Amino acid sequence: MSSLAVPQAEPVAGSTPGTDRDRPPLRRRIALVPTVTLLLGALYCLLPVAWVVIAATKSGRELFSTFTFLPGTGFADNVRDLNAYRDGVYWQWMGNSALYAGLGALLSACVSAVSGYALAVYRFRGRETLFNVLLAGVLMPPVILAVPQYLLLAQADLTDSYLSVLLPQILSPYGVYLARIYAAAAVPADVVEAGRMDGAGEWRIFTRVALPMMVPGLVTVFLFQFVAIWNNFLLPYIMLSDDEKFPITLGLFTLLEQGANSPALYTLVITGAFLAVLPLVALFLVVQRFWSLDLLSGAVKS
C-alpha cells in the first residue's frame, strides 16, 4: 500500500514559524527596550541644548514673545552686544576657563599617569590601603571639600589667585583610578621586566615604554578632567573675588544676577552659554578621533 503524503503549509514570508503573525515576537519587543531608553535619554539631554541654540538666535523682544523652538533673527546683534559688554570681559572669562581647564587637565593627567602606573606595577606595603583611600575620594562630594580647601589656601595666602583654582584640580581620584586600571591592562609585566634586564632605569621605562601604551587612557582622563574643570562653578565661586579672574561659569552667573534688574542681559547670558559649549564640542571631536587612532594603532602593534 502506498501512503498519501500530506502537504505542509509553506511559512508566510516575513513571519516567524511557531509565532503569532499579528504580534511581534517577545524577544524582539524586549530588544527594543534599550533602544527606546537610549532615545529618551538622548532627548532628555539634547532638549536643553536645542533650546539654548535656538534662544541664542533671538533678540530680547523675540525671547519672551515667540514660540520656544522658533528661531529668531538677533544672533549677530547678540554676539555684537556680548563683545561690547565691559570691553569684551566675556572673552577674558573664556580665556580664564581655557587656562584653568587646559592646564589643570594636563597636570591632572600627568599626576594620574605617574600615580596609576606606580599603583599598577609596583608592589609595596599599604598599596591597597592607599588605593582604597583614593576610591573614597571619588565618592566625596566636591561641596564638602570646597570649604576646607579655601581655608588651607587662605592660610597660604593664595585665595583670589589663579593658583587657588588650579591647585585643587590637579589631583583627581577618579583619574588615578582610571590610570591604574588602564596601566594594569595595557602595560605587560614582561615588558617592564625586559626593560630592567636591559639596564633601563625606572623613569626611563615609564617614559619610553609604559607611557606610550597608556596614552589612550590618559586622553580619557584629560577629557574628563577638562570638562569637569570647565563646568566647575563652586570652587571659583568660593576662591575668587576679582571678576577679571572668573571662569566662564562664574562670569555668566554674575550676568544672570544682573539680569534680574536688566532683562536685556538675558540674551547675553544665553548667547554666552551657547558660545561656551562650542569649545567642549570641538575638543571632544578632536580628542575622540585621536583616542580612536591610538586604540587602533595599539591593536595593530599587539
ABEGO torsion letter per residue (X at the ends): XBBBBBBBBBBBBGBBBGBBAABBBAAAAAAAAAAAAAAAAAAAAAAAAAAAAAAAABBAAAAAABBAABBBAAAAAAAAAAAABGGGAAAAAAAAAAAAAAAAAAAAAAAAAAAAAAAAABBBBGAAAAAAAAAAAAABBAAAAAAAAAAAAAAAGABGBAAAAAAAAABBAAAAAAAAAAAAAABBAAAAAAAAAAGBBAAAAAAAAAAAAAAAAAAAAAAAAAAAAAABAAAAAAABABAAABBAAAAAAAAAAAAAABAAAAAAAAAAAAAAAAAAAAAAAAAAAAAAAAAAAAAAAX
